Amino acid sequence: METAQLRQTRHDGLGEAELVRLAQAGERDAFRVIMQRGNQRLFRIARSVVRDEAEAEDVVQEAYVRAFAAIGGFRGEAGVMTWLTRITLNEARGRLRRRRPMVGLGELEAKEKEGAKVIRFPLSMAADNPEADAARAQIRQLIERAVDELPESFRLVFIMREIEECSVEETAASLELKPETVKTRLHRARRLLRKALEARLATTLTGAFPFLGARCERITTAVLERLAAGGRLR
């Protein structure tokens, strides 16, 4: 008799079309593999709309329930991930509408020339270093907050193209946009994100490399002791 683990392993190697066929037949492990392949992308998509991790998880779960209840009608005109992305977006946006009005494109910034400045972050810090881990966490939070503040239409494109590394074509299909619109929104998202990060960093950098408290006292004392030892102080 085939064990659950063996069935899971067998399903892991299947292609999308076969997984969908098995899921339509009600096979549990096919559903599991589809979810495992889509969980991260769909969570990121949901979170980019609702901007709350707990609610994003609820959105993804509800989207899966809705999708798998209707999977018998899936005809494969688009990929299953594209189909699931659309369902997730509908669920997330529905919750957002119930919570507050959506931000319109009319509030976006006026035309502005592209800058050449690139902000590089020190992500190649040594592993197993608590200070480096804390720094990475702070950088990640800084970026996540800046992404959260992008208008939704730009935020979604940015998440799919830059974080999920989807192609222009896949992003356009998932969001039901023209490829040219995807390119334009990504360009504007990068520009807005760069401006937001530059503004945040400008206020942060003024407090960089602090030299107060114990460190200040320690160095001051050491210098005075050396000067006194050399007979340079009265």
Disulfide bonds with the S-S distance in Angstrom:
none
